[in-house]
Amino acid sequence: MTIQDKQQEIVDEFSVFDDWMDKYQYLVDLGKSLEPFPEKYRTDNNLIEGCQSRVWIYATEEHGKIKFYGDSDAIIVKGIVSLLISVFSGFSANDILKADFNFIDEIGLKEHLSPTRSNGLVAMVKQMKLYALAFENR
């Protein structure tokens, strides 16, 4: 499966819902199913700047594949973190850096978030790409 395939899965999942209240509920459910965030990574260094709520993202690399961990104190944002992790995790740094992350626009997420949450989403994607860049340049 490619990053593009993962994105298309998300677009397909969101297309099932007719209105944004249902999509928000789906994000809440995704957030509840997010893998527990290891406490040792809940540090200021892993806190995402520019987010309205508190968001932590951390990454490790094993056998050339990056695994992301994330958490938030806001339940919808936690769902967004879960979405991003499902797209980014399990791929090489090169795959992540060259991918076009169009699913965010395709599902209409950015336009249905407040400006500060939208800025936070951009900051989360940027941080995940920075992790990929750091792993690629090791």
C-alpha positions in Angstrom: 0.0 0.0 0.0 1.3 3.5 -0.9 0.7 6.8 0.8 -1.6 7.7 -2.0 -3.6 4.5 -1.3 -3.9 5.4 2.4 -5.1 8.9 1.4 -7.7 7.5 -0.9 -9.0 5.2 1.8 -9.6 8.2 4.0 -11.3 10.1 1.3 -13.6 7.1 0.7 -14.3 6.8 4.4 -15.3 10.4 4.7 -17.4 10.3 1.6 -19.8 7.9 3.4 -20.9 10.8 5.7 -23.4 13.4 4.4 -22.8 16.2 6.9 -20.0 17.5 8.9 -21.5 16.6 12.3 -21.1 13.0 11.2 -17.6 13.6 10.0 -16.7 15.3 13.3 -18.1 12.3 15.2 -15.9 10.0 13.0 -12.9 12.1 14.0 -13.8 11.7 17.6 -14.1 8.0 17.2 -10.7 7.9 15.4 -9.2 9.9 18.3 -10.5 7.3 20.8 -8.9 4.5 18.9 -5.5 6.2 18.8 -2.7 4.1 20.2 -1.8 5.4 23.7 0.9 8.0 23.6 4.0 7.0 25.6 4.4 9.3 28.5 8.2 9.6 28.0 7.4 11.4 24.7 5.0 13.9 26.3 7.6 16.7 26.5 7.9 20.3 25.4 10.2 19.2 22.6 7.4 17.2 21.1 4.7 19.8 21.6 3.5 21.3 18.3 3.8 25.1 18.1 0.9 26.9 16.5 -1.9 24.6 17.7 -4.8 25.9 19.7 -4.8 22.8 21.8 -1.9 20.8 23.1 -0.6 18.3 20.5 2.4 16.1 20.9 4.0 14.2 17.9 7.0 12.0 18.1 8.6 9.7 15.5 11.0 6.7 15.5 12.6 4.9 12.7 13.1 1.2 12.3 14.3 -0.7 9.2 13.9 2.4 7.1 10.2 3.0 8.1 9.0 5.8 10.3 6.5 5.3 13.0 4.7 8.3 14.4 3.1 8.7 17.8 0.7 11.5 18.7 -1.8 12.8 21.2 -3.9 15.9 21.9 -5.9 17.2 24.8 -8.7 18.0 22.4 -10.8 15.1 21.1 -11.4 16.3 17.5 -7.7 17.2 17.2 -6.8 13.8 18.5 -8.8 12.4 15.6 -6.9 14.6 13.2 -3.7 13.3 14.7 -4.9 9.8 14.2 -5.7 10.5 10.5 -2.2 12.0 10.0 -0.5 9.0 11.7 -2.5 6.6 9.6 -1.2 8.3 6.4 2.5 8.9 7.5 3.4 5.9 9.6 5.0 2.9 8.1 6.6 4.6 5.2 10.2 5.7 4.4 11.3 9.3 4.9 11.7 9.6 1.1 8.1 8.4 0.6 6.8 11.0 3.1 8.9 13.8 1.7 7.8 13.3 -1.9 4.1 12.6 -1.2 1.4 15.1 -2.1 -1.0 15.3 0.9 -4.1 16.1 -1.0 -6.6 14.1 1.2 -6.9 17.0 3.7 -8.4 19.2 0.9 -10.4 16.4 -0.7 -12.3 15.6 2.5 -12.8 19.4 3.2 -11.1 19.2 6.6 -9.2 22.5 6.4 -12.3 24.5 5.4 -14.3 23.0 8.3 -11.8 23.9 11.0 -11.4 27.2 12.8 -8.4 29.3 11.5 -6.4 28.4 14.6 -7.1 24.7 14.2 -6.3 24.9 10.5 -3.0 26.5 11.4 -2.4 23.7 13.9 -3.1 21.1 11.2 -0.5 22.7 8.9 1.9 22.7 11.8 1.4 19.0 12.5 2.0 18.1 8.9 5.1 20.3 8.8 6.5 18.6 12.0 5.9 15.2 10.6 7.7 16.1 7.4 10.6 17.6 9.4 10.9 14.3 11.2 11.1 12.6 7.8 13.7 15.0 6.7 15.8 14.5 9.8 15.6 10.7 9.4 16.5 10.9 5.7 19.6 13.1 6.4 21.1 10.8 9.1 
